[in-house]
Amino acid sequence: MDVVVVGAGPAGCIAARRLVDAGASVTLLDAGPGPPHPESIAGLDTVGAADEQTRRWPEVVVGRPDGASRPYRQGLGVGGGSLINSLVLSPGARADYDRWVVEFGCTGWGAAALGPWLDAAVARLPVGRVDAGPLSGAVETAASAAGHPVGGSTLDGERLGVLTADLSVRAGRRVSTAEVVEGRSSRGLEIVPSTPVDRLILSADRRKVIGVSAGSRAFTAPLVVLAAGAIQTPLLLHGAGLIDLAAGVPLRDHPSFAFTITYRPSQAPALGWPRAVSTVLRWSSGEGVDGDLQAVVLDRVDDGTGPRFGAVAVGLMAPASVGRLTVDATGLSVDTGALDQRHDRARFRGAVRHVADLMTSASVDRIADSVCIDDVGTTIDHLYSMSDSELDRWLADHPGPFAHVAASCPLGPAGGGGVAGIERGRFGALEGCDGLRVVDASVFPSLPTGGLQVPVMAMADRITADLVTDLR
Ligand SMILES: Cc1cc2nc3c(=O)[nH]c(=O)nc-3n(C[C@H](O)[C@H](O)[C@H](O)COP(=O)(O)OP(=O)(O)OC[C@H]3O[C@@H](n4cnc5c(N)ncnc54)[C@H](O)[C@@H]3O)c2cc1C
């Protein structure tokens, strides 16, 4: 059986691996380059990786409330988002997936069904850590004094408190999900980088996808697996007339906001210090699901003048706000919907103020010359002077570094508002269309409370395993 997989991010790499292992002959296409990747990607500099222009989609921007737009980070190349992400491995909590059954009607997609796939996803990657640096230590001290428990790691999706970050690293180097397809048995697998797919090819009756076109090249196959990510996958489906982006489709994202500190000269981490996350604080607002708030500590952020800065990014991990992806004559428009809902604004505001209190604690003050709330030197005092509505506005205008877009083609029961199928033999399939499965972050009904990489891998694996059973 020939299969074309579009997109070599975490979903596409896992799907390709499972298909090849089942004996299929797979062509894995990606719009961006394959290895070797620049040192900014390959090492342990997560900010440098996220800023690496050659490994991110240049034209994806999101709108801002003031009408301006800002670039939205999405991975480009073999490895996709796992080339530029912050490497933190977390599977989400059981309740995240049980919500899919209760709130979205996705029978058979709860925690009990997905648990083994989440475990298998983690087992496909190495798990490493970096030492906690000065900022992590100071935040841990302040958080502990504020009543947060200390212990456990991000791989325990149920655990709250100050956690050690488990990362996809080996020997001080990034390990992207490309590892599951590169450098292993490649019989039956052809990886074709730098090949942007511009169109799905449909049969004459338009009821079956029979291949894809990429510029002057066509790749035909009885089965196409779509893994181009939560923004590009719906765009391709729209181009084929399978969904309507003119009317817009919903999408979801974790709103975030970053504090930065300037270290006192004597307190800065050493020059060789890894620029990766060592510590995560996970807690509950008490007005949402458990673990709906998170703060991620980066001990070292550089501006080219050496290790003078650190950062803490706060995220709302179970937002109710829903954004929108639309296409019109002016092009693609991404609105992440962040903080649209009053309840989200209240929880996020509370989270930011709580972290502000940690950032002004004696332990952080000992190591920091200043704490800022934007990148032009506005200090944290200004945050304390803001009313609720002023702070809401500030947070909307100063989005943080998370880029966890998902749920633009969500799983759901036939006729029940979902786009991708949940019935066995039709996992990830679109109604009325054969020869196509969607396997990437698009298919999430809602966001898990952790990062997305492990859940994306698990979902892609499960959908593809269903496909493999079907092919036999
Ligand atoms: C800056 C950043 C930090 C993050 N940090 C974390 C973290 O610490 N932990 C975590 O768990 N998650 C994190 N994430 C989220 C996680 O990386 C993504 O959710 C995940 O990569 C999504 O996987 P995907 O396979 O669905 O899509 P993607 O990773 O987006 O992969 C899609 C692939 O398809 C390719 N593609 C797209 N369109 C086409 C086309 N037309 N033709 C051919 N190829 C195409 C792209 O080049 C890309 O390689 C982060 C993401 C970002 C951007």
The ligand as a Tripos MOL2 file, in Angstrom:
@<TRIPOS>MOLECULE
LIG
   53    58     1     0     0
SMALL
NO_CHARGES

@<TRIPOS>ATOM
      1 C1          7.6030   27.9280   20.0770 C.3       1 LIG1
      2 C2          6.8730   26.6720   20.4730 C.ar      1 LIG1
      3 C3          7.1040   26.1080   21.7280 C.ar      1 LIG1
      4 C4          6.4260   24.9470   22.0930 C.ar      1 LIG1
      5 N1          6.7680   24.3180   23.2600 N.ar      1 LIG1
      6 C5          6.2310   23.1080   23.5340 C.ar      1 LIG1
      7 C6          6.6910   22.3600   24.6470 C.ar      1 LIG1
      8 O1          7.6140   22.7520   25.3680 O.2       1 LIG1
      9 N2          6.0960   21.1610   24.9050 N.ar      1 LIG1
     10 C7          5.1050   20.6720   24.0970 C.ar      1 LIG1
     11 O2          4.5990   19.5730   24.3810 O.2       1 LIG1
     12 N3          4.6560   21.3510   23.0290 N.ar      1 LIG1
     13 C8          5.2270   22.5380   22.7090 C.ar      1 LIG1
     14 N4          4.8480   23.1960   21.5860 N.ar      1 LIG1
     15 C9          3.7450   22.6440   20.7770 C.3       1 LIG1
     16 C10         4.1480   21.4690   19.8690 C.3       1 LIG1
     17 O3          5.4490   21.5950   19.3830 O.3       1 LIG1
     18 C11         3.1360   21.4070   18.7210 C.3       1 LIG1
     19 O4          1.8500   21.3260   19.2660 O.3       1 LIG1
     20 C12         3.3740   20.2230   17.8180 C.3       1 LIG1
     21 O5          4.5980   20.3600   17.1480 O.3       1 LIG1
     22 C13         2.2590   20.0830   16.7810 C.3       1 LIG1
     23 O6          2.5480   18.9620   15.9960 O.3       1 LIG1
     24 P1          1.8770   18.7400   14.5610 P.3       1 LIG1
     25 O7          2.5340   17.5500   13.9760 O.co2     1 LIG1
     26 O8          0.4130   18.7380   14.7250 O.co2     1 LIG1
     27 O9          2.2110   20.0410   13.7050 O.3       1 LIG1
     28 P2          3.5910   20.7680   13.4040 P.3       1 LIG1
     29 O10         4.5760   20.4630   14.4420 O.co2     1 LIG1
     30 O11         3.2310   22.1770   13.1110 O.co2     1 LIG1
     31 O12         4.1080   20.0680   12.0680 O.3       1 LIG1
     32 C14         3.5260   20.3170   10.8140 C.3       1 LIG1
     33 C15         4.5710   20.0700    9.7430 C.3       1 LIG1
     34 O13         3.9150   20.1320    8.4830 O.3       1 LIG1
     35 C16         4.6910   20.8790    7.5870 C.3       1 LIG1
     36 N5          3.7570   21.4660    6.6020 N.ar      1 LIG1
     37 C17         2.7950   22.3710    6.8520 C.ar      1 LIG1
     38 N6          2.1390   22.6600    5.7030 N.ar      1 LIG1
     39 C18         2.7000   21.9150    4.7430 C.ar      1 LIG1
     40 C19         2.4660   21.7900    3.3570 C.ar      1 LIG1
     41 N7          1.5110   22.4960    2.7280 N.pl3     1 LIG1
     42 N8          3.2400   20.9350    2.6430 N.ar      1 LIG1
     43 C20         4.2070   20.2040    3.2670 C.ar      1 LIG1
     44 N9          4.4780   20.3070    4.5790 N.ar      1 LIG1
     45 C21         3.7360   21.1450    5.3090 C.ar      1 LIG1
     46 C22         5.4000   21.9140    8.4410 C.3       1 LIG1
     47 O14         6.5910   22.3610    7.8020 O.3       1 LIG1
     48 C23         5.6780   21.1230    9.7040 C.3       1 LIG1
     49 O15         6.9390   20.4800    9.6490 O.3       1 LIG1
     50 C24         5.4850   24.3540   21.1960 C.ar      1 LIG1
     51 C25         5.2640   24.9220   19.9440 C.ar      1 LIG1
     52 C26         5.9510   26.0610   19.5690 C.ar      1 LIG1
     53 C27         5.7300   26.6110   18.1780 C.3       1 LIG1
@<TRIPOS>BOND
     1     1     2 1
     2     2     3 ar
     3     2    52 ar
     4     3     4 ar
     5     4     5 ar
     6     4    50 ar
     7     5     6 ar
     8     6     7 ar
     9     6    13 1
    10     7     8 2
    11     7     9 ar
    12     9    10 ar
    13    10    11 2
    14    10    12 ar
    15    12    13 ar
    16    13    14 ar
    17    14    15 1
    18    14    50 ar
    19    15    16 1
    20    16    17 1
    21    16    18 1
    22    18    19 1
    23    18    20 1
    24    20    21 1
    25    20    22 1
    26    22    23 1
    27    23    24 1
    28    24    25 2
    29    24    26 1
    30    24    27 1
    31    27    28 1
    32    28    29 2
    33    28    30 1
    34    28    31 1
    35    31    32 1
    36    32    33 1
    37    33    34 1
    38    33    48 1
    39    34    35 1
    40    35    36 1
    41    35    46 1
    42    36    37 ar
    43    36    45 ar
    44    37    38 ar
    45    38    39 ar
    46    39    40 ar
    47    39    45 ar
    48    40    41 1
    49    40    42 ar
    50    42    43 ar
    51    43    44 ar
    52    44    45 ar
    53    46    47 1
    54    46    48 1
    55    48    49 1
    56    50    51 ar
    57    51    52 ar
    58    52    53 1
@<TRIPOS>SUBSTRUCTURE
     1 LIG1         1 GROUP 0 **** ****
